[in-house]
Amino acid sequence: MSPTAADRFPTRHLPGVTVRELPPPPGSAWRITGPGVIAAGVGLASGEFILFPYIASQVGLVFLWAAAVGIVTQWFLNMEIERYTLATGETALTGFSRFWRHWGLVFAVMVYFANLWPGWASSSATMVTYLFGGNATWIAVGMLLVIGAVLTLAPVVYTALERVEFVKVGLVLLFIVVAVLFAISARAWGELPRAVTAPEFPTELGFALMLSALVFAGAGGGQNLVQSNWIRDKGFGMGRYVPRLVSPVTGREEAAPDGAGFVFEPTEENLGRWRRWWRLANQEQLVTFMLISFVTIVLTSLLAYSTVYGVPGLANSVSFLRVEGERLQELVGPWFGILFWAVGALSLFAAAMGIVDYTSRLAADVIKTSYLPRLSESRIYFALVWGLVALGCVILLAGLDQPLLLLVISACVGGLMMFVYSILLLVLNRRVLPEQIRPRGYRVAALIWAVLLFGVFSALTLWQQGERLLDSLR
């Protein structure tokens, strides 16, 4: 790449980039399959098991269109996040920090605020009590300690996380096949076309809950940003030159290269490699993250509609899954309710592990890149993992429970975050990347759509919550 192209990277806050050849891509997408499965696996939690099924239990299937909108929008966001990392080996947060040093810190703080309360571990523990009894708080504390130990002892963190999420996705898909055969009613299948031909906007549920469903359809919030870190650890593009996070106990840390990132010269060979990398990365996200997320949301919503639609007094918390499991036991047999709770508990536990990982991973990247470059990113990461685990244990032992409201708050923070980083992604990839690989046409339009979608919904949510606050004070 010419010096003028390399000079596009702002160096006021971070070191300049190093020129290297773009590594050759593999022959098939299967060789790089993993980040999209992790994204789908971590995302198969609040949106798929709680929010969309809860909405289906209240108003039917008329809001499933939001799942399609949310997932397609997030797919475009994920690909623009991956574009920057494929081309530079830097994370998107590092790219943002080239414009202003503290952008990464702003997003890391927002991700911590959204994920501080260990709701996914608590939800998993609650479903365990449906199976075996016991105290959900202590079970959740034990789960957090197990998560900390797994992430600490795995020689390569990404590999351990990928294996856990592959198993989780496989179990969820197996459960869905069984649900299609035994539990989803003919009435639910008959209602599904209406969700496509006559979609509705159920304002009676509130903008906050609808924004939550949009944000948590698939991934949402900081989880989209961590696609940079996951594809880098998988060895996508220029990420192959960046060391992976390894355990300080069982792994062997590699020396980090000088400089923050890399660029490649736009030669015929490099651009040919880029086109193949870009095609494979799009395919990997399409057939893993996008397809798995949408199919799961639709079928878990159909299952909730078949069992608890119209049931009065459903709680706006994870406890409504107890009612759904009991109904499944009545309609299909005791074994199916047990399977539902077991798969749900394992799914939410794996989601909790992914959330602890990506929250700590994003913050470690920011601290290492912008503030403490001499420290080991792996050691910063593990300190943050155990800090988050300890804080989660304290919150649980303090007696906080798990209402849907806290998931809504998390999603509202995520929606605001997505509004801001959609703007930054558009500026970053259009201004810094070489002209030959910048987003164009419908990709730019998709980013503008994401800005409008999450901006409008965040504004409406803030307005509605402000109105409710004022009413309560009168």
Phi, psi and omega in degrees: 000140182293155179303324180295325177291318179295328181290350177295336182284116180300134184240014181294322185253340184226160178296162177288171181268158180253138180277125177216164177286143173289123180300149179291143179281161175289171183282341181215160180293337181300326181295336181246010178292133181162301181302320178292324177293318177298316179300316178293319182295314178294323180287340179284074184213258187296314183292315186280321185264340186238297192293304182294318173299323178296317178298318178298326179289338183264316186234006182086206189262010189289351182254009180296337177303329181295328177297315179297315180298313182297316183290316179297317178299316180292328177299316178296319178297314179303319183289327176288327174295316179293326180305312183296318182288321175304321186276337189232339188078354176271154172282162177299324179297323175296319177300316178299320183292345174290334177277316179214126189306328190262006178301317180300319179295321178301312181291322178299318178295319179295321178295318177297318180297321181289328188248007185298316180281126188280061186293328183286320175295319179296319178296317178299316180297322178298320178290330174296322179294333176294333181271316190235355187079197179099181182262117185298326182296312181290327176296317180295320177299316178299320178298317179298320179294321177297318179300313178301318181293317181297314181291336180277321188269344179294126181304317174237116188299316183301318182298316179297316181295318180300317181295317179299314184288329174298315179298316180299311181300319178299317180294318180297316180294323176297317178299320181296321177299317179295321180296319178299321183285325191241336195240329183284126188280160175297327178298319180295315178298322179292333180278340185301317178301328179294329178295334180272318186272336182224060180294150181234168178239088188286080183296342180295341178278345180093145181295328182297315180292322179292321175297320178301316180296318178297316183291317185271007173285102183097268181238260175110146175060227182292340181296328176295319182297327184286354172306326176303311184292320183291318180288333177292317178291334177281346178091027177290132169052226181291349175296344179297338181273357185257133180297148177272158175290128180233161180290137175288349181261312188247350184257168176242115185283138177268152177290134178284142179288160176292148179085166184273325185205194187222161171221158177240150178289139183281057176283167179302318181293314181296319179292326174296318176297319179300315181299322179288319176301315184295320179295315181294320180296319177296317179297317182299316179291323184294313186272353177249284184303307188290310184292312181298316182298314184291314180300319181293316179298315181298313186284326174291328175292318176299322179294316178295320179296322181291336190248317189236007177295128179086355178288122183287151172077020178294132181286146178273057179207181181298342181295343176293340176289337175292317178298318180297317178297321179294322177293322177295324177296322180289318187279322186250313183152157181306325183298327185282325175296321178295317178299318180300312180292322181295313179295320178298317180296314179295321181295314181290328175295314178296324176296319179299320177297316179297324181290318175299318179298306189287329176297314180289323182296314179298314182293321180297319178299317181295312183297315181295315187285316190258341189232318185230068186295341183277345181276155177285128179297324179298317181290322175299316181301313184289328174296319179291322177303309183288331173295318179292319177299314180297317180296320177299319178297318179298316180298317180295315182289342175284350172097015178286136181263196188231075174279159177300334181305321182290326172295322179296316178300315179301316181291325179295319174298318178298319179297316177297319178299316181294325176300314184290313186283344171296319177297313183296322178298319179298315180293315184298308186286335178275333186262322190264320185289154177302149185303324185293339185238015178285154175292144180220168170053237186292338176291319176294318178300323179295322177293319177297319177300317179298319177300312181293315183300305184284332176293312181295314181295322178296318179295316178297321179295314178298320179296314182294318179293325175296320176299318180294322179296316179296320178297321181290335180275345181283000000 
